Amino acid sequence: MLEGAQMVFYVVYRTSKECGGKGLISKRLESLGCKRVCGSFWEISERKINEVLRIVGENKAILLKRTREIRRPQYDDKGNIVELGSLVVLAYNPENNGNAKIKWLLARAPYIRLCRSVYAFPQNSGRYGRGDIFGLSNLITAIREHDKDAKVFSRMVVVNSSETMDFLVERVRLRIRRRAEKILDGYKSLMNAFLAGQIEKKQLIEKERRLYDEFKHLRRLAIYYEKWLKTDLVRETMKVYSAMRKVKILREN
């Protein structure tokens, strides 16, 4: 790098109802000369980092930069993750959030959602399981079919890991929990419909098979995240097993 040259950094944030000020933040970042990549994902210059962080304030700022080398995740003496390692960050137009194929692929992908339509994936996704748990290239292709301006940034690392790690991991935990609860609700509704005579056993079996397929993918993701993030996420799926057993009894009687 030439002497005096400034490194390019990136900031991403999520405004909350309590903090608010989304439009005001954008205007202030633009006035600093920051360049919007997508939504709340901005390219910023190194010398303006402190000003940008002050503007973003309490809105969970995540500071990133690109590196030449691929970095491994780092863990402390107790095995807790302290750095995520190199990431592939994918950003696309939020208007494409409703695309069914994109949503289907994302549901099977290990990622951390940085903000709306900005996702971070582990650089070497096959490291935590047998081969790739999903095809990132397939997801990128699907998104670019609907947004030719979608951006892909490889070898990205989180600079302010110590301030952000807890809530980034919690975002993953919450997503796993919500999906598990949705599957559990599906099993409960299925049992109630069968016991009320609203569906026949054939329909019970067909619908249960689809729920099990969803659960199988969720369980696989939870195991993957445990290896990567070193946090107990499989526990979030345990309540589903009881409902699965009850449906099995109904199916076999």
C-alpha positions as CSV (number, residue, x, y, z in Angstrom):
1,M,0.0,0.0,0.0
2,L,1.3,3.4,-0.9
3,E,2.4,5.7,2.0
4,G,-0.5,7.8,3.2
5,A,-3.1,5.7,1.4
6,Q,-6.3,5.0,3.3
7,M,-7.7,1.5,3.7
8,V,-11.3,0.9,2.8
9,F,-13.6,-0.2,5.6
10,Y,-17.3,-1.1,5.7
11,V,-20.0,-0.5,8.3
12,V,-23.3,-2.2,8.6
13,Y,-26.0,-1.5,11.2
14,R,-29.6,-2.3,12.1
15,T,-31.8,0.5,13.4
16,S,-34.2,-0.4,16.1
17,K,-37.6,1.2,16.9
18,E,-36.1,2.5,20.2
19,C,-33.1,4.1,18.5
20,G,-34.7,5.2,15.3
21,G,-33.2,7.8,13.0
22,K,-32.6,5.6,10.0
23,G,-33.1,8.4,7.5
24,L,-31.0,10.8,9.5
25,I,-28.1,8.3,9.8
26,S,-28.1,7.9,6.0
27,K,-28.0,11.6,5.4
28,R,-25.1,12.1,7.8
29,L,-23.1,9.2,6.3
30,E,-23.7,10.7,2.8
31,S,-22.5,14.1,4.0
32,L,-19.2,12.4,5.2
33,G,-18.7,11.0,1.7
34,C,-19.6,7.4,2.6
35,K,-20.8,5.2,-0.2
36,R,-24.0,3.1,0.2
37,V,-23.5,-0.5,-0.9
38,C,-27.0,-1.7,0.0
39,G,-29.5,-0.7,2.6
40,S,-27.6,-0.1,5.9
41,F,-24.3,-1.4,4.4
42,W,-21.8,1.4,3.6
43,E,-18.3,1.7,2.3
44,I,-16.3,4.2,4.5
45,S,-12.7,5.5,4.6
46,E,-10.3,4.6,7.3
47,R,-9.9,8.2,8.6
48,K,-13.7,8.6,9.1
49,I,-14.3,5.4,11.2
50,N,-14.7,7.3,14.5
51,E,-17.1,9.8,13.0
52,V,-19.1,7.0,11.4
53,L,-19.4,5.0,14.6
54,R,-20.6,8.1,16.4
55,I,-23.3,8.7,13.8
56,V,-24.5,5.1,13.9
57,G,-24.5,5.3,17.7
58,E,-26.5,2.6,19.5
59,N,-27.6,0.9,16.3
60,K,-25.3,-2.1,16.6
61,A,-22.6,-1.0,14.2
62,I,-20.5,-3.8,12.7
63,L,-17.2,-2.7,11.3
64,L,-15.6,-4.8,8.5
65,K,-12.6,-4.8,6.2
66,R,-11.2,-7.0,3.5
67,T,-8.0,-8.9,4.0
68,R,-5.5,-10.6,1.6
69,E,-5.3,-13.8,3.6
70,I,-8.1,-16.1,4.7
71,R,-8.4,-16.1,8.5
72,R,-9.6,-18.9,10.7
73,P,-12.1,-18.3,13.5
74,Q,-10.5,-17.6,16.9
75,Y,-11.6,-19.0,20.2
76,D,-10.6,-18.1,23.8
77,D,-9.2,-20.5,26.5
78,K,-12.8,-21.5,27.4
79,G,-13.6,-22.4,23.8
80,N,-15.8,-19.3,23.2
81,I,-15.6,-17.7,19.8
82,V,-14.0,-14.3,19.8
83,E,-13.5,-13.8,16.0
84,L,-15.6,-15.3,13.2
85,G,-12.7,-15.7,10.8
86,S,-13.0,-14.7,7.1
87,L,-16.5,-14.2,5.7
88,V,-18.2,-13.9,2.4
89,V,-20.6,-11.0,2.6
90,L,-23.5,-11.0,0.1
91,A,-25.6,-7.8,-0.4
92,Y,-28.5,-7.4,-2.7
93,N,-31.6,-5.2,-3.3
94,P,-34.1,-5.6,-0.4
95,E,-36.9,-5.7,-3.0
96,N,-35.9,-9.3,-3.8
97,N,-36.4,-10.5,-0.2
98,G,-39.7,-12.2,-1.2
99,N,-38.2,-14.4,-4.0
100,A,-39.1,-18.0,-3.2
101,K,-36.0,-19.6,-4.5
102,I,-33.7,-17.2,-2.6
103,K,-35.6,-17.8,0.6
104,W,-35.4,-21.6,0.1
105,L,-31.7,-21.5,-0.4
106,L,-31.1,-19.2,2.5
107,A,-33.2,-21.5,4.8
108,R,-30.5,-24.2,4.1
109,A,-27.5,-21.9,4.5
110,P,-25.3,-21.1,7.5
111,Y,-25.1,-17.4,7.7
112,I,-25.2,-14.4,10.0
113,R,-27.7,-11.7,9.0
114,L,-26.0,-8.4,9.3
115,C,-28.9,-6.3,8.3
116,R,-31.8,-6.5,5.8
117,S,-30.5,-8.4,2.7
118,V,-26.9,-8.4,3.8
119,Y,-25.6,-11.8,4.9
120,A,-22.3,-13.1,6.0
121,F,-21.2,-16.7,5.3
122,P,-18.1,-18.5,6.6
123,Q,-15.4,-18.3,3.9
124,N,-14.7,-22.1,4.1
125,S,-18.2,-23.5,4.6
126,G,-17.1,-27.1,4.3
127,R,-14.8,-26.9,7.3
128,Y,-17.6,-27.6,9.8
129,G,-19.2,-30.6,8.2
130,R,-18.9,-33.2,5.5
131,G,-18.5,-31.1,2.4
132,D,-20.5,-27.9,1.9
133,I,-23.7,-27.8,3.8
134,F,-25.1,-25.7,0.9
135,G,-23.9,-24.2,-2.4
136,L,-23.1,-20.6,-2.0
137,S,-22.5,-20.3,-5.7
138,N,-26.1,-21.4,-6.3
139,L,-27.4,-18.7,-3.9
140,I,-25.3,-16.1,-5.6
141,T,-26.6,-17.2,-9.0
142,A,-30.2,-17.1,-7.9
143,I,-29.8,-13.6,-6.4
144,R,-28.1,-12.2,-9.5
145,E,-30.9,-13.5,-11.7
146,H,-33.1,-11.0,-9.8
147,D,-30.6,-8.3,-9.0
148,K,-27.7,-7.8,-11.5
149,D,-26.2,-5.3,-9.1
150,A,-25.8,-7.7,-6.2
151,K,-22.5,-7.4,-4.5
152,V,-20.2,-10.2,-3.2
153,F,-17.2,-9.4,-0.9
154,S,-14.9,-12.3,0.0
155,R,-12.2,-12.4,2.8
156,M,-14.1,-10.0,5.0
157,V,-13.4,-9.9,8.7
158,V,-15.3,-8.2,11.6
159,V,-12.9,-5.5,13.0
160,N,-14.9,-4.8,16.2
161,S,-15.4,-8.4,17.2
162,S,-15.2,-7.8,21.0
163,E,-18.2,-5.4,20.8
164,T,-20.3,-7.3,18.4
165,M,-19.7,-11.1,19.0
166,D,-22.5,-11.6,21.6
167,F,-25.3,-10.0,19.6
168,L,-24.1,-11.6,16.3
169,V,-24.3,-15.1,17.9
170,E,-27.6,-14.2,19.5
171,R,-29.1,-13.3,16.1
172,V,-28.2,-16.9,14.9
173,R,-29.7,-18.4,18.1
174,L,-32.9,-16.4,17.7
175,R,-33.3,-17.5,14.1
176,I,-32.8,-21.2,15.0
177,R,-35.3,-20.8,17.9
178,R,-38.0,-19.2,15.7
179,R,-37.7,-21.8,13.0
180,A,-37.9,-24.6,15.6
181,E,-41.0,-23.0,17.2
182,K,-42.6,-22.7,13.7
183,I,-42.0,-26.4,13.0
184,L,-43.3,-27.3,16.5
185,D,-46.4,-25.3,15.9
186,G,-46.8,-27.2,12.6
187,Y,-46.7,-30.5,14.4
188,K,-49.2,-29.4,17.0
189,S,-51.6,-28.1,14.3
190,L,-51.2,-31.4,12.4
191,M,-52.1,-33.5,15.5
192,N,-55.1,-31.3,16.4
193,A,-56.4,-31.5,12.8
194,F,-56.1,-35.3,12.8
195,L,-57.7,-35.8,16.2
196,A,-60.5,-33.5,15.2
197,G,-61.1,-35.6,12.0
198,Q,-60.2,-32.8,9.7
199,I,-57.6,-34.8,7.8
200,E,-57.1,-38.5,7.1
201,K,-54.0,-40.6,8.0
202,K,-52.7,-40.3,4.5
203,Q,-52.6,-36.5,4.8
204,L,-51.1,-36.8,8.2
205,I,-48.2,-38.8,6.8
206,E,-47.7,-36.5,3.9
207,K,-47.7,-33.3,6.0
208,E,-45.5,-34.9,8.7
209,R,-43.0,-35.9,6.0
210,R,-42.7,-32.2,4.9
211,L,-42.3,-31.1,8.5
212,Y,-39.6,-33.7,9.1
213,D,-37.7,-32.5,6.1
214,E,-37.7,-28.9,7.4
215,F,-36.6,-30.2,10.8
216,K,-33.8,-32.3,9.3
217,H,-32.3,-29.2,7.6
218,L,-32.7,-27.1,10.7
219,R,-31.0,-29.8,12.9
220,R,-28.1,-30.0,10.4
221,L,-27.7,-26.2,10.5
222,A,-27.8,-26.2,14.3
223,I,-25.0,-28.8,14.4
224,Y,-23.0,-26.7,11.9
225,Y,-23.3,-23.5,13.9
226,E,-22.2,-25.4,17.1
227,K,-19.0,-26.4,15.4
228,W,-18.4,-22.9,14.0
229,L,-19.7,-20.6,16.8
230,K,-19.0,-23.0,19.7
231,T,-22.4,-22.4,21.2
232,D,-25.3,-24.7,22.1
233,L,-27.9,-24.4,19.4
234,V,-29.1,-28.0,19.1
235,R,-30.9,-27.5,22.5
236,E,-33.2,-25.0,20.7
237,T,-34.6,-27.9,18.6
238,M,-35.2,-30.4,21.4
239,K,-38.9,-29.6,22.0
240,V,-39.7,-30.8,18.4
241,Y,-38.8,-34.4,19.2
242,S,-41.6,-34.8,21.7
243,A,-44.1,-33.6,19.0
244,M,-42.5,-35.9,16.5
245,R,-43.0,-38.9,18.7
246,K,-46.7,-38.1,19.3
247,V,-47.3,-37.9,15.6
248,K,-45.5,-41.2,15.1
249,I,-47.9,-42.8,17.6
250,L,-50.9,-41.4,15.7
251,R,-49.5,-42.6,12.4
252,E,-48.8,-46.1,13.6
253,N,-52.2,-46.7,15.4
